[in-house]
Amino acid sequence: MAMTIRLPAELDSALEEIARQRHTSKHALIVEAADRFTRQESKTARVLQSVDDTTRDYAELLKRLEDA
């Protein structure tokens, strides 16, 4: 899917330098960054859901520990 993005000059320059060092394109870097971001967000959502589930499932135990 095609997309146009406008980057601040400083970010564009930083990407240009990284791309040069890695012998790749800015496009490839942005795709990699987007992939990493979406995987990280997915992990974060799963961790938060797990915390919510644990809190709900062990609410009584957690309350007793809190009062101990």
Backbone hydrogen bonds in HBPLUS format (Angstrom, degrees):
<---DONOR---> <-ACCEPTOR-->    atom                        ^
c    i                          cat <-CA-CA->   ^        H-A-AA   ^      H-
h    n   atom  resd res      DA  || num        DHA   H-A  angle D-A-AA Bond
n    s   type  num  typ     dist DA aas  dist angle  dist       angle   num
A0011-LEU N   A0008-PRO O   3.07 MM   3  5.41 117.0  2.48 107.1 121.6     1
A0012-ASP N   A0008-PRO O   2.93 MM   4  6.20 163.2  1.96 160.6 166.3     2
A0013-SER N   A0009-ALA O   2.90 MM   4  6.10 157.5  1.95 150.3 156.0     3
A0014-ALA N   A0010-GLU O   3.01 MM   4  6.23 156.9  2.06 143.3 149.8     4
A0015-LEU N   A0011-LEU O   2.89 MM   4  6.12 161.5  1.92 152.3 157.1     5
A0016-GLU N   A0012-ASP O   2.89 MM   4  6.07 154.8  1.96 145.4 153.0     6
A0017-GLU N   A0013-SER O   3.00 MM   4  6.26 155.9  2.06 149.0 154.4     7
A0018-ILE N   A0014-ALA O   3.01 MM   4  6.29 164.7  2.04 151.7 155.7     8
A0019-ALA N   A0015-LEU O   2.82 MM   4  5.94 165.4  1.84 153.5 158.2     9
A0020-ARG N   A0016-GLU O   2.96 MM   4  6.13 154.6  2.03 143.0 150.0    10
A0021-GLN N   A0017-GLU O   2.95 MM   4  6.21 161.8  1.99 151.1 155.7    11
A0022-ARG N   A0018-ILE O   2.91 MM   4  6.09 151.5  1.99 151.6 159.4    12
A0023-HIS N   A0019-ALA O   2.87 MM   4  5.77 108.3  2.39 137.2 153.4    13
A0024-THR N   A0019-ALA O   2.96 MM   5  4.97 167.5  1.97 142.1 146.2    14
A0023-HIS N   A0020-ARG O   3.25 MM   3  5.03 153.8  2.32  96.3 104.0    15
A0029-LEU N   A0025-SER O   3.16 MM   4  6.50 154.6  2.23 143.7 150.4    16
A0030-ILE N   A0026-LYS O   2.89 MM   4  6.15 159.0  1.94 155.8 161.0    17
A0031-VAL N   A0027-HIS O   2.94 MM   4  6.20 159.5  1.98 154.9 160.4    18
A0032-GLU N   A0028-ALA O   2.96 MM   4  6.12 162.2  2.00 146.3 151.4    19
A0033-ALA N   A0029-LEU O   2.84 MM   4  6.06 158.2  1.89 148.1 154.5    20
A0034-ALA N   A0030-ILE O   2.89 MM   4  6.05 159.4  1.93 148.0 153.3    21
A0035-ASP N   A0031-VAL O   2.93 MM   4  6.12 156.5  1.99 148.9 155.6    22
A0036-ARG N   A0032-GLU O   2.93 MM   4  6.18 165.2  1.95 152.7 156.4    23
A0037-PHE N   A0033-ALA O   2.89 MM   4  6.05 160.7  1.93 148.5 154.3    24
A0038-THR N   A0034-ALA O   2.97 MM   4  6.16 165.4  1.99 150.4 153.6    25
A0039-ARG N   A0035-ASP O   3.03 MM   4  6.23 160.9  2.07 151.7 157.0    26
A0040-GLN N   A0036-ARG O   2.88 MM   4  6.04 158.1  1.93 150.1 156.7    27
A0041-GLU N   A0037-PHE O   2.87 MM   4  6.06 162.3  1.90 153.5 158.4    28
A0042-SER N   A0038-THR O   3.02 MM   4  6.13 152.0  2.10 140.1 147.6    29
A0043-LYS N   A0039-ARG O   3.00 MM   4  6.28 155.1  2.07 145.7 152.0    30
A0044-THR N   A0040-GLN O   2.86 MM   4  6.12 160.7  1.90 152.7 158.2    31
A0045-ALA N   A0041-GLU O   2.91 MM   4  6.12 158.8  1.95 148.0 153.3    32
A0046-ARG N   A0042-SER O   3.01 MM   4  6.27 155.0  2.07 145.9 152.7    33
A0047-VAL N   A0043-LYS O   2.91 MM   4  6.17 157.0  1.96 153.3 159.5    34
A0048-LEU N   A0044-THR O   2.91 MM   4  6.13 167.1  1.93 155.0 158.5    35
A0049-GLN N   A0045-ALA O   2.94 MM   4  6.08 154.9  2.01 144.7 151.8    36
A0050-SER N   A0046-ARG O   2.92 MM   4  6.09 153.1  2.00 142.8 150.4    37
A0051-VAL N   A0047-VAL O   2.91 MM   4  6.22 156.1  1.97 152.4 158.6    38
A0052-ASP N   A0048-LEU O   2.96 MM   4  6.21 161.5  2.00 147.3 152.3    39
A0053-ASP N   A0049-GLN O   2.85 MM   4  6.09 161.3  1.89 151.2 156.3    40
A0054-THR N   A0050-SER O   2.84 MM   4  6.02 162.7  1.87 150.5 155.3    41
A0055-THR N   A0051-VAL O   2.86 MM   4  5.99 164.4  1.88 152.6 157.2    42
A0056-ARG N   A0052-ASP O   2.95 MM   4  6.14 158.3  2.00 147.5 153.5    43
A0057-ASP N   A0053-ASP O   2.77 MM   4  5.92 169.8  1.79 154.7 158.1    44
A0058-TYR N   A0054-THR O   2.89 MM   4  5.81 151.2  1.97 149.1 155.3    45
A0062-LEU N   A0058-TYR O   2.85 MM   4  6.01 166.4  1.87 161.8 166.2    46
A0063-LYS N   A0059-ALA O   2.92 MM   4  6.08 152.0  2.00 146.5 154.1    47
A0064-ARG N   A0060-GLU O   3.01 MM   4  6.32 157.8  2.06 149.5 155.0    48
A0065-LEU N   A0061-LEU O   2.92 MM   4  6.22 157.7  1.97 152.7 158.9    49
A0066-GLU N   A0062-LEU O   2.89 MM   4  6.05 150.6  1.97 142.9 151.5    50
A0067-ASP N   A0063-LYS O   3.01 MM   4  6.28 146.9  2.12 145.3 153.7    51
A0068-ALA N   A0064-ARG O   3.07 MM   4  6.16 118.7  2.46 136.0 151.1    52
A0068-ALA N   A0065-LEU O   3.22 MM   3  5.06 144.7  2.36  94.0 104.2    53
